């Protein structure tokens, strides 16, 4: 008996506080059928997601991403997450971001730390004016 062909349909995934393992799977592109992504990442999960995204062999399949970067356990994790986010932006891997929000205290790092507010202002130049930073919007998948 021949099985019917698998029909694929666009899927939008919403995750709040994704685990590091889930963040890695999404960032690497191993979940290729996801077309819209709304994800909340913080600390090591954010770093894992952005590093996998940067190192993935191909561009992500997403049409739309709403990204919420929450604080990590330490100021050092916040800095690492913001730097990984900036690296993902610089490599062009986040072309599909439509909304970017930041949790309270994500940018509260000491002046001697790299990242933080400087990365935030770099990111402000990346997000298209029409989508807004921290605003609302919908993903058209």
Kinemage of the C-alpha trace (Angstrom):
@kinemage 1
@onewidth
@group {chain A} dominant
@subgroup {mainchain}
@vectorlist {calphas} color= white
{ca unk a 1} P 0.000 0.000 0.000
{ca unk a 2} L 1.349 3.440 -0.945
{ca unk a 3} L 1.033 6.173 1.641
{ca unk a 4} L -0.290 9.572 0.661
{ca unk a 5} L 2.442 12.164 0.200
{ca unk a 6} L 3.190 14.273 3.219
{ca unk a 7} L 1.654 17.691 2.778
{ca unk a 8} L 3.587 20.483 4.403
{ca unk a 9} L 1.955 23.599 5.686
{ca unk a 10} L 3.569 26.700 7.155
{ca unk a 11} L 3.701 26.593 10.921
{ca unk a 12} L 4.159 29.397 13.413
{ca unk a 13} L 5.739 28.395 16.717
{ca unk a 14} L 5.507 30.427 19.897
{ca unk a 15} L 7.854 29.552 22.747
{ca unk a 16} L 8.173 31.335 26.047
{ca unk a 17} L 11.497 30.735 27.785
{ca unk a 18} L 12.790 28.082 25.397
{ca unk a 19} L 15.215 25.560 26.841
{ca unk a 20} L 18.793 25.528 25.603
{ca unk a 21} L 18.135 22.284 23.690
{ca unk a 22} L 15.042 23.704 21.977
{ca unk a 23} L 16.882 26.927 21.202
{ca unk a 24} L 19.705 24.969 19.567
{ca unk a 25} L 17.309 22.920 17.431
{ca unk a 26} L 15.446 26.016 16.231
{ca unk a 27} L 18.609 28.044 15.600
{ca unk a 28} L 20.289 25.263 13.630
{ca unk a 29} L 17.376 25.010 11.198
{ca unk a 30} L 16.675 21.368 12.081
{ca unk a 31} L 13.000 22.263 12.399
{ca unk a 32} L 12.727 23.371 8.777
{ca unk a 33} L 8.949 23.352 8.534
{ca unk a 34} L 8.594 26.315 10.917
{ca unk a 35} L 7.870 29.500 8.937
{ca unk a 36} L 6.982 31.903 11.733
{ca unk a 37} L 8.677 32.043 15.091
{ca unk a 38} L 7.844 33.887 18.271
{ca unk a 39} L 10.439 33.067 20.875
{ca unk a 40} L 11.574 34.263 24.290
{ca unk a 41} L 15.217 33.549 25.006
{ca unk a 42} L 17.486 34.514 27.833
{ca unk a 43} L 21.011 33.792 28.992
{ca unk a 44} L 22.479 30.513 27.763
{ca unk a 45} L 19.385 29.696 25.659
{ca unk a 46} L 19.782 32.958 23.753
{ca unk a 47} L 23.494 32.348 23.196
{ca unk a 48} L 22.805 28.775 22.005
{ca unk a 49} L 20.087 29.932 19.595
{ca unk a 50} L 22.154 32.724 18.037
{ca unk a 51} L 25.319 30.609 17.770
{ca unk a 52} L 23.446 27.767 16.063
{ca unk a 53} L 21.785 30.277 13.767
{ca unk a 54} L 25.151 31.757 12.788
{ca unk a 55} L 26.744 28.329 12.243
{ca unk a 56} L 23.825 26.798 10.325
{ca unk a 57} L 24.792 25.777 6.782
{ca unk a 58} L 21.854 27.644 5.228
{ca unk a 59} L 19.703 30.689 5.898
{ca unk a 60} L 16.733 30.067 8.199
{ca unk a 61} L 13.430 29.165 6.519
{ca unk a 62} L 11.481 31.695 8.577
{ca unk a 63} L 9.326 34.381 7.008
{ca unk a 64} L 8.783 36.205 10.265
{ca unk a 65} L 10.378 36.247 13.710
{ca unk a 66} L 9.255 37.997 16.865
{ca unk a 67} L 12.164 37.924 19.253
{ca unk a 68} L 12.066 38.636 22.973
{ca unk a 69} L 15.441 38.641 24.707
{ca unk a 70} L 15.012 38.178 28.432
{ca unk a 71} L 17.626 38.485 31.143
{ca unk a 72} L 19.930 35.641 32.070
{ca unk a 73} L 21.019 34.517 35.492
{ca unk a 74} L 23.976 36.930 35.573
{ca unk a 75} L 25.107 40.176 33.969
{ca unk a 76} L 27.748 38.144 32.136
{ca unk a 77} L 25.033 35.983 30.539
{ca unk a 78} L 23.209 39.143 29.468
{ca unk a 79} L 26.363 40.450 27.795
{ca unk a 80} L 26.986 37.118 26.065
{ca unk a 81} L 23.395 36.997 24.803
{ca unk a 82} L 23.490 40.569 23.480
{ca unk a 83} L 26.833 39.981 21.752
{ca unk a 84} L 25.551 36.743 20.180
{ca unk a 85} L 22.449 38.606 18.993
{ca unk a 86} L 24.599 41.337 17.454
{ca unk a 87} L 26.753 38.701 15.724
{ca unk a 88} L 23.645 37.060 14.259
{ca unk a 89} L 22.498 40.440 12.958
{ca unk a 90} L 25.926 41.221 11.471
{ca unk a 91} L 25.974 37.911 9.599
{ca unk a 92} L 22.543 38.615 8.095
{ca unk a 93} L 20.895 35.641 9.774
{ca unk a 94} L 18.077 37.666 11.319
{ca unk a 95} L 16.717 39.293 8.171
{ca unk a 96} L 13.220 38.104 9.052
{ca unk a 97} L 12.860 39.830 12.445
{ca unk a 98} L 9.647 41.847 12.574
{ca unk a 99} L 9.600 42.584 16.291
{ca unk a 100} L 12.357 42.666 18.879
{ca unk a 101} L 11.776 43.232 22.589
{ca unk a 102} L 14.060 43.172 25.589
{ca unk a 103} L 13.308 42.113 29.140
{ca unk a 104} L 13.936 44.224 32.167
{ca unk a 105} L 17.586 44.325 33.235
{ca unk a 106} L 18.950 42.760 30.029
{ca unk a 107} L 20.962 45.907 29.412
{ca unk a 108} L 22.008 46.426 33.038
{ca unk a 109} L 25.675 45.604 32.811
{ca unk a 110} L 28.664 47.360 34.272
{ca unk a 111} L 30.336 50.018 32.092
{ca unk a 112} L 33.490 47.870 31.899
{ca unk a 113} L 31.609 44.982 30.253
{ca unk a 114} L 31.468 44.663 26.489
{ca unk a 115} L 28.007 44.563 24.941
{ca unk a 116} L 24.975 45.844 26.778
{ca unk a 117} L 23.754 49.283 25.800
{ca unk a 118} L 26.205 49.658 22.891
{ca unk a 119} L 24.834 46.491 21.303
{ca unk a 120} L 21.291 47.682 21.942
{ca unk a 121} L 21.874 50.892 20.006
{ca unk a 122} L 23.509 48.918 17.191
{ca unk a 123} L 20.356 46.785 17.046
{ca unk a 124} L 18.094 49.831 16.915
{ca unk a 125} L 19.611 50.620 13.540
{ca unk a 126} L 18.845 47.088 12.337
{ca unk a 127} L 15.118 46.841 13.050
{ca unk a 128} L 13.022 48.367 10.247
{ca unk a 129} L 11.074 51.439 11.338
{ca unk a 130} L 7.784 49.913 10.230
{ca unk a 131} L 8.089 46.988 12.615
{ca unk a 132} L 9.164 48.882 15.712
{ca unk a 133} L 11.137 47.711 18.678
{ca unk a 134} L 8.971 46.260 21.394
{ca unk a 135} L 5.774 47.004 19.485
{ca unk a 136} L 3.079 44.607 18.468
{ca unk a 137} L 2.684 42.962 15.130
{ca unk a 138} L 1.679 39.739 13.521
{ca unk a 139} L 3.526 37.170 11.504
{ca unk a 140} L 2.009 36.533 8.109
{ca unk a 141} L 3.153 33.007 7.459
